[in-house]
Amino acid sequence: MLSPSLPAIDFPHLHDVPLPPVMRARFALPSAPPLNDVVAAVEAELAKCAAFASLAEGAAVAVAVGSRGVAQIDVLARTTVRYLRDRGFSPFIVPAMGSHGGGTAEGQVGVLAHLGVTEATVGAPVRATMDVVRYGETPDGVPCAFDKNAAGADAIVLIGRVKAHTSFDRPIESGLTKMVAVGLGKAEGARNVHRLGSRGYTEVLPALAQISLAHAPIVYGLAVVENANHALVKVEGVGPAEFAASDARLLTEAKSLMARLPFDQIDVLVVEQIGKEISGTGMDYAVTGRTDMRGIANPPKPFVNKLVALGLTKETNGNGVGLGVADYTTLAAVSGLDLKAMYLNVLTSTFVEKARIPLTLPTDKVAIQAGLATCWRIDPENARYCQIRSTLHLDEILVSPNLLADIAGQPGVEALSDAAALRFDDAGRLEDRFSD
């Protein structure tokens, strides 16, 4: 792994910056009951696919699985594989993740393995390649690329989560349509979508998906939706002609279930972990209030004055895309970066600012103190402080009492502890944290 090495730069004046007291709190998240039986739900939706009846015994069926941390993705894949095998077909797994995994077949197999999707766990071989076939081009001349292994199958079934995109709103965001154009387009397809910036998402992506749907042997998709607690609440079987309509309809439901911070303004937001499995840009902009893309407005709230990212998840494998949105980070986070994976990601997406390395300080404590010292308050000990495990995990948060007071009296708001000082070990590592 190609990781940078930065010096430990000490600023003695930061050691004296007072820290606000914090308390554990909970607020009501958007709710939807999780599925009681995911296996039964998948089987019921697969049974609706009329196209399976026309496949010959032994037909090779590619099951496309992406790189996002979809809840129970191993169960979804295993159940789909078993259903297909029980009907006499020969299923296999293909990674549908664009340029993720370092843009290599081996890397993409590794990403799936981290998600629990291997031949041993799902009962079907994983066939990864970065080779593509080409199905023509859009009216604007953008070529359409498609995974060669999937293209050579007798049929393709996609498993994809419908959710908000990580950067800005549009009618169709993450879902089956994107999985066809970008995920199964491999690195070339991802570059073709992203090279035109925001226009690539709004115009090129749907056009590429339509070309692939017209040429590739795609017969079905399983669209899943999660609630704010990252639990599956819906599995819906979708024919290829309905991918776009289903994505748009389910996106409305998915957005209604997104967890967001209930504050208008935060002086310092501390995010313990960022990672690609949490969000495509490490941290969800709907939580941090920061899109930070040229030409795309940030959400009106929350306004976060200073953002501190303390570290990376293990699952992100060094890809720290999104770190550039933060104002401060730590040496531990930076030393865990895989610059090749991160740079490849932004060279593909074209949003290179997401891979910038923010001010890097020696410890958690000093990074937090730097945020407090620069958040435009004369009294940092009274700063409006919020700390979260990640933008995906908002079931409990740490907040300063004055910030919690903003939502006191609202339904579902609950203080879980008294206010107390933040605790750090002798090395300056934050001990009051939700992550390991």
C-alpha positions in Angstrom: 0.0 0.0 0.0 1.4 3.4 -1.0 0.9 5.6 2.0 2.2 9.1 2.6 4.5 10.0 5.5 4.0 13.4 7.1 5.9 14.9 10.0 4.3 15.3 13.4 4.0 19.1 13.6 3.4 20.4 17.0 1.6 23.7 17.8 2.0 24.4 21.5 -0.8 27.0 21.6 -3.3 24.4 20.6 -2.7 22.4 23.8 -4.3 25.1 25.8 -7.5 25.3 23.7 -10.4 24.4 26.1 -12.8 21.6 25.2 -16.5 21.8 25.6 -18.3 19.2 27.8 -20.2 16.6 25.9 -23.1 14.2 26.6 -24.4 11.2 24.8 -27.7 11.7 23.2 -30.2 10.1 20.8 -32.8 11.6 18.5 -35.6 10.1 16.5 -34.4 8.6 13.2 -36.8 8.1 10.2 -38.3 4.7 10.8 -39.4 1.8 8.7 -39.6 -1.8 10.0 -36.9 -4.1 8.7 -37.8 -7.2 6.7 -38.5 -10.1 9.0 -37.3 -12.7 6.4 -34.8 -11.5 3.8 -34.4 -14.9 2.2 -38.2 -15.3 1.7 -38.4 -11.8 0.3 -35.7 -12.4 -2.2 -37.2 -15.7 -3.3 -40.6 -14.2 -3.7 -39.3 -11.4 -6.0 -37.1 -13.8 -8.0 -40.2 -15.9 -8.6 -41.8 -13.0 -10.5 -39.1 -13.0 -13.2 -40.8 -14.5 -16.3 -37.5 -14.4 -18.2 -36.1 -17.3 -16.3 -38.7 -19.6 -18.0 -37.0 -19.1 -21.4 -33.5 -20.0 -20.2 -32.2 -23.5 -21.0 -31.0 -25.8 -18.4 -27.4 -25.1 -17.5 -27.7 -21.5 -18.6 -24.9 -19.3 -17.3 -26.3 -16.5 -15.2 -24.1 -13.6 -14.1 -25.1 -12.2 -10.7 -23.8 -8.6 -10.5 -22.8 -7.4 -7.0 -21.4 -3.9 -6.2 -18.8 -2.6 -3.8 -21.1 -0.6 -1.5 -21.8 -2.0 2.0 -25.3 -3.1 1.2 -27.0 -4.6 4.3 -26.9 -8.4 4.2 -25.3 -8.4 0.7 -24.0 -11.9 1.4 -27.5 -13.2 2.1 -28.9 -11.4 -0.9 -26.2 -13.0 -3.2 -26.4 -16.4 -1.6 -30.1 -16.6 -1.9 -30.1 -15.5 -5.5 -27.4 -18.0 -6.4 -29.3 -20.8 -4.6 -32.5 -19.9 -6.4 -30.9 -20.0 -9.8 -29.0 -23.2 -9.1 -32.2 -24.9 -7.9 -33.7 -24.2 -11.3 -30.9 -25.8 -13.2 -28.9 -22.7 -14.1 -25.2 -22.1 -13.6 -24.8 -18.8 -11.7 -21.6 -16.9 -11.1 -20.7 -13.6 -9.4 -19.4 -10.6 -11.3 -18.1 -7.5 -9.5 -20.1 -4.5 -10.7 -18.1 -1.7 -9.2 -16.6 0.4 -11.9 -13.0 1.3 -11.0 -13.2 0.4 -7.3 -10.8 -2.1 -5.9 -7.8 -0.2 -7.3 -9.2 -0.8 -10.8 -7.9 -4.4 -11.0 -9.8 -7.7 -11.1 -7.9 -9.0 -8.1 -8.7 -5.9 -6.2 -12.4 -6.2 -7.0 -12.5 -9.8 -5.8 -10.9 -8.6 -2.6 -13.6 -5.9 -2.1 -16.3 -8.5 -2.5 -14.5 -10.8 0.0 -14.5 -8.0 2.5 -18.2 -7.7 2.0 -18.6 -11.5 2.7 -19.2 -12.4 -1.0 -16.9 -15.3 -2.0 -17.4 -18.6 -3.7 -17.3 -20.3 -0.3 -20.0 -18.0 1.2 -22.4 -17.7 -1.7 -21.9 -21.0 -3.5 -20.9 -19.6 -6.9 -17.5 -18.7 -8.5 -16.5 -15.1 -8.6 -15.4 -14.1 -12.1 -13.7 -10.8 -12.2 -12.3 -8.9 -15.2 -11.6 -5.4 -16.2 -12.0 -6.3 -19.9 -15.1 -4.9 -21.6 -17.2 -5.2 -24.7 -18.4 -2.1 -26.4 -22.0 -1.6 -27.4 -21.7 1.6 -29.4 -21.9 5.2 -28.1 -24.3 7.9 -27.0 -25.5 10.6 -29.3 -22.8 12.8 -27.8 -20.2 10.2 -28.8 -19.5 8.7 -25.4 -18.6 5.0 -25.8 -20.6 2.4 -23.9 -18.5 -0.3 -22.2 -19.8 -3.4 -20.4 -18.2 -6.2 -18.4 -17.0 -8.9 -20.8 -17.8 -11.8 -18.5 -21.3 -10.6 -17.9 -21.8 -9.8 -21.5 -20.9 -13.4 -22.4 -23.5 -14.9 -20.0 -26.9 -16.2 -21.0 -28.5 -13.9 -18.5 -27.6 -11.2 -16.0 -29.3 -10.5 -12.6 -28.3 -7.3 -10.7 -28.5 -6.8 -7.0 -28.4 -3.1 -6.2 -29.3 -0.7 -3.4 -31.4 2.4 -4.3 -30.2 5.4 -2.3 -29.2 9.0 -2.5 -26.1 9.8 -4.3 -23.1 11.2 -2.3 -22.9 14.6 -4.0 -26.1 16.1 -5.3 -29.7 15.6 -6.1 -31.2 14.4 -9.3 -34.1 12.1 -10.4 -32.1 8.9 -10.6 -29.1 8.5 -8.3 -27.6 5.3 -7.0 -29.5 2.2 -8.0 -29.9 -0.3 -10.8 -29.5 2.2 -13.6 -26.1 3.4 -12.2 -25.1 -0.2 -11.6 -25.6 -0.9 -15.3 -23.8 2.2 -16.6 -21.0 2.5 -14.1 -20.7 -0.7 -12.1 -20.8 -3.1 -15.1 -19.1 -0.5 -17.2 -16.0 -1.2 -15.2 -13.2 1.4 -15.1 -13.8 2.5 -18.6 -17.5 3.0 -18.0 -16.9 4.8 -14.8 -14.5 7.2 -16.6 -17.0 7.8 -19.4 -19.7 8.8 -17.0 -17.5 10.9 -14.7 -15.4 12.8 -17.3 -18.1 15.3 -17.9 -18.6 16.2 -14.3 -22.2 16.7 -13.1 -23.5 16.4 -16.7 -22.1 12.9 -16.8 -24.5 11.9 -14.0 -27.5 13.7 -15.3 -27.2 13.0 -19.1 -24.5 10.4 -19.9 -25.3 7.8 -17.2 -28.9 7.3 -18.3 -28.0 7.2 -21.9 -25.2 4.6 -21.4 -27.6 2.5 -19.3 -30.2 2.5 -22.0 -27.6 1.3 -24.6 -26.4 -1.5 -22.3 -30.0 -2.6 -21.5 -30.7 -2.9 -25.2 -27.6 -5.1 -25.9 -26.6 -7.0 -22.7 -28.5 -10.1 -21.6 -29.9 -8.4 -18.5 -33.1 -10.1 -17.5 -33.8 -8.9 -13.9 -32.8 -6.7 -11.0 -33.3 -6.8 -7.3 -33.6 -3.3 -5.9 -33.2 -3.0 -2.2 -33.9 -0.1 0.2 -32.5 0.4 3.7 -33.7 2.3 6.7 -31.7 4.8 8.8 -30.3 1.9 10.8 -28.9 0.3 7.7 -31.4 -2.6 7.8 -33.2 -3.9 4.7 -36.8 -2.7 4.5 -37.6 -3.6 0.9 -36.6 -6.0 -1.8 -38.2 -5.4 -5.2 -37.8 -7.4 -8.3 -37.6 -5.2 -11.5 -37.5 -6.1 -15.1 -34.9 -4.2 -17.2 -37.4 -2.0 -19.0 -38.5 -0.6 -15.5 -35.0 0.0 -14.0 -35.2 3.8 -14.4 -38.8 4.1 -13.2 -38.1 1.9 -10.2 -34.9 3.8 -9.3 -36.8 7.1 -9.4 -39.7 5.8 -7.4 -37.7 4.0 -4.7 -35.3 6.9 -4.4 -38.1 9.0 -3.0 -38.7 6.3 -0.3 -35.0 5.9 0.4 -34.4 9.6 0.9 -37.4 9.7 3.3 -35.5 7.1 5.4 -32.1 8.8 5.5 -30.6 9.8 8.8 -29.6 13.4 9.1 -28.4 15.6 11.9 -31.2 17.7 13.2 -29.1 20.9 13.7 -29.0 24.0 11.6 -25.4 25.0 12.7 -22.5 23.1 14.2 -19.3 24.8 15.2 -17.2 21.6 15.1 -18.3 18.3 13.7 -16.0 15.3 14.5 -16.4 12.2 12.3 -14.6 9.3 13.8 -14.5 7.2 10.6 -14.9 7.7 6.9 -14.9 5.0 4.3 -16.1 4.0 0.8 -18.6 1.5 2.2 -20.2 4.3 4.2 -20.5 6.7 1.3 -19.0 7.0 -2.1 -17.2 10.1 -0.8 -16.4 8.8 2.6 -18.9 11.0 4.4 -22.5 11.6 3.2 -23.0 15.3 2.2 -26.6 15.2 3.6 -25.1 14.7 7.1 -22.0 16.9 6.9 -23.7 19.7 4.9 -20.7 19.7 2.5 -20.9 18.8 -1.2 -17.9 21.1 -2.0 -18.3 20.6 -5.7 -17.8 23.4 -8.1 -21.2 24.5 -9.5 -23.1 22.4 -7.0 -24.6 24.2 -4.0 -24.0 22.8 -0.5 -27.2 21.8 1.4 -28.7 24.7 3.3 -28.2 22.9 6.6 -26.4 21.8 8.6 -23.8 24.5 8.3 -20.6 23.0 9.7 -17.9 25.5 10.4 -15.1 23.1 11.0 -15.0 19.3 10.2 -12.5 16.9 11.8 -12.1 13.4 10.3 -10.2 11.2 12.8 -9.7 8.0 10.9 -10.6 5.5 8.2 -12.6 2.3 8.4 -10.9 -1.0 7.9 -13.3 -1.9 5.1 -12.3 1.1 3.0 -8.8 -0.5 2.5 -7.0 2.8 2.5 -9.3 4.6 0.1 -9.7 7.9 1.9 -11.7 9.6 -0.8 -13.7 12.3 1.0 -10.9 13.3 3.3 -10.5 16.4 1.3 -13.9 17.6 2.5 -12.6 17.8 6.1 -10.6 20.7 7.5 -8.5 18.6 9.8 -7.4 15.0 10.1 -4.8 13.0 12.0 -1.4 11.4 11.3 -3.0 8.0 11.9 -5.6 8.6 9.2 -3.1 9.8 6.7 -0.6 7.0 7.3 -3.4 4.5 6.6 -4.2 6.0 3.1 -3.6 4.0 0.0 -2.8 6.8 -2.4 -3.0 4.7 -5.5 -6.5 3.5 -4.8 -7.6 7.0 -3.7 -6.0 8.8 -6.7 -7.4 6.3 -9.1 -10.9 6.9 -7.6 -10.8 10.6 -8.2 -9.0 10.5 -11.5 -12.0 8.4 -12.6 -14.7 10.5 -10.9 -12.9 13.8 -11.9 -13.8 15.3 -8.5 -10.1 15.5 -7.5 -10.6 17.8 -4.5 -12.1 14.8 -2.6 -8.6 13.3 -2.4 -6.8 16.3 -1.0 -5.2 15.9 2.4 -6.4 18.4 5.0 -4.3 19.9 7.8 -2.8 16.9 9.5 -2.1 17.0 13.2 -0.4 14.5 15.4 -3.3 13.3 17.6 -7.1 13.2 17.9 -6.9 15.7 20.7 -4.9 18.3 18.9 -7.0 17.9 15.7 -10.2 18.5 17.7 -8.5 21.4 19.5 -7.5 22.9 16.1 -11.1 22.7 15.0 -12.3 24.5 18.2 -9.6 27.1 17.9 -10.6 28.1 14.4 -14.4 27.8 14.5 -14.9 31.5 14.8 -15.8 31.5 18.5 -14.0 33.5 21.2 -15.0 30.9 23.8 -14.2 27.4 22.3 -15.3 25.8 25.6 -18.8 26.8 24.6 -18.6 25.7 21.0 -21.5 23.8 19.5 -19.8 20.5 19.3 -21.1 17.3 17.7 -19.3 13.9 17.3 -20.5 10.9 15.3 -19.1 7.5 14.5 -19.8 8.0 10.8 -22.4 9.6 8.6 -24.0 6.1 8.4 -24.3 5.7 12.1 -26.3 8.3 13.8 -28.2 6.2 16.3 -26.2 7.8 19.1 -24.1 11.0 19.1 -22.0 13.1 21.4 -23.0 16.7 21.7 -22.3 19.8 23.8 -25.2 20.7 26.0 -25.8 24.0 24.1 -26.2 22.1 20.8 -28.6 19.6 22.3 -30.6 22.5 23.7 -31.5 23.4 20.0 -33.7 20.3 19.7 -34.8 19.9 23.3 -38.5 19.3 23.5 -38.7 17.7 20.0 -40.2 14.2 19.9 -37.7 11.4 20.3 -34.9 13.6 21.7 -33.2 11.9 24.6 -30.1 12.7 26.8 -28.3 9.5 27.6 -25.7 10.9 30.0 -24.7 13.9 32.0 -22.3 16.4 30.5 -18.7 15.5 31.1 -15.2 16.3 29.8 -14.0 14.5 26.7 -11.5 11.8 27.6 -8.2 11.1 25.9 -5.4 8.6 26.6 -1.8 9.6 27.2 -1.1 9.5 23.5 -3.9 11.9 22.7 -6.2 9.3 21.3 -9.9 10.0 21.9 -11.4 7.5 24.3 -15.0 8.7 24.1 -15.8 7.2 20.8 -18.4 5.0 19.2 -16.0 3.1 16.9 -13.3 0.7 17.9 
